[in-house]
Amino acid sequence: MTARATWFLSCMLLAGVAHAGSAPAELSCVSESGNVALKGVIPSPSSEDLNVTLRYFDANLAFTSDTNSNSYVVSDFPQSVFTLLVPAEGVALTLYALPSSVAIEKKADGEVAGTFQAKLTAPRPRSAAGAQTNSPLKATLTCEYHYSI
């Protein structure tokens, strides 16, 4: 009995240590016109959290870990690779960096930050001011990325 309790307690402590440094990455993107924006937290090397809002003119569309559980990020900044995929009904939200624009720096403390241009394809939020169509929203955005442990 004592061995089981010790083992259980050890597992709980290790689980706490594994999550102690976890943090989602922060992403903030906006189009040149300012009419399209994507902001929030995205999955990172230490977290699967997703909570982003897509703004199109005066309308918003939220994507969260609870409603979009299979989202993921593929990133290899030294190779100028960044892709965010959030499955959604109809059209998935996809954001991919234009490799020639990636300017990301990794510091000694593990912090990763920088900017890049990206192509967005996403479901179109319904807006009184924007286009009223079922076609996907497509835009080129300027993005700021930040991740720290």
N, C-alpha and C positions, 0 to 999 in steps of 0.2 A: 504494500500500500504506500509506503513512504517513497519507494522508487518511482511509482507512478506520479505521485504528487510532485516530486522533484523534477521529473521529466516534463510534466505539464507546465510547471512554473518556468522552467528553462525555455520551453517553446514560446510561452507568452512573452518573456523578456526579449527573446530574439526577434519576435514579431514586432515588438515595440521599437527595437533598435532599427529594424529594416524600414519602418515607416517614419522614423523621426526626422530624416532628412528629405523626405519626399516633398516635391513641390511641382505644381503644373507650370508650364511655360505661359508667358503672357504674349499675346499677339494683338497688334493694333494696325489696321489697314484702312486706307481711304483712297478713293479715286481722285484724280486731279480736279474734277468738278466739285467734289465734296458730296455728290448725290448718293454715292454707294460707300458703305463702311462695314467693316467686319472687326469686331473687338471682343476680347474676353480671354479666357484661359483655355489652353489646349493640352492634349496629352504630351508628356515629356518622358525623358528616360526614367524618371522616378515616380510618375503619376499617370493615371489613366483618366483624370478629371477632364471634362469638357463642359464649358459654359460660355458659348459665344452668341453674340447677337449680330445679325445681318440687318443693316439699315439700308433702305432704298427710298429716297425722298423722305416722306413722312410716315413710312410703315416699317415695322420691325418684325423679324422672324427669329425666334430663339432656337438654339440647338444645345441640348444638354446630355450629360452622360445617362440620365434616366430615360430619355426618349430616343436617343441615338447611341445605343450601346456598342455598336461595332465600329466606331470611329477610330482612326489611327493617323499617326504622323510618321512619315519616312523622312529622315534628315541625315545628311552627311555634309555638313557645311564646308569642310575642307575640299570636297568635290563639287561644291555649289549646288547641292541637292536639297530641296525641301518640298514636301507635298503633304497636304492635309486632305483627308477624305472623310466625309461624314455622310453615311448612307441616309437617304430620306426617301419618302414615298414619291414616286415620279422621277425626280431629278436629284442626284446626290450633290452635295456641296463639295466641290473640288477647288483647291487652291494650290497652284504650283509656282515656285519661284522661277524667274527667268535667270538661268545660270550666270550670264554675264553681269547681272546686277547685284549678286550676292556679296555683301560686305559684312561678314559676321566675324567677331573676334572672341576667342576663348581665353579667359584670364587664368592665372595660376590658381586662384581659389575655386575654380570650376564654373564661374559665372560665364554665360554665353550671351552676347548681345550684339545687335546690329540691325541693318536694314536690307531690304531687297524689293524689287518690283515683282509682282505676281499676277498671274491670270486666274480669274475667278469664274466659275460656272456654278450656278446655284438655283434653287427654286426662287421664283420672283415673289417677294412680299407684295401683298395687295396695297396699292397706294392711290390716294385720290389725285396726287400730282403726277405720278409716273405713268408709264405705258400700261395699259390694261390689256394684257395678253397672257396666254398660258405658256409662252416660250420661256426657256430658261434665261435667267439674268446672267449676262456676261459682261465683265469689266476688267480693266487693268488697274491694279491697286499698288500703292506704295505702302510697304509694311515695315513695322518695327517689331523686332522679336527680342524677348528677354527671358532668360532662364537662369536661376541660381539655386544651388542646393541648400 
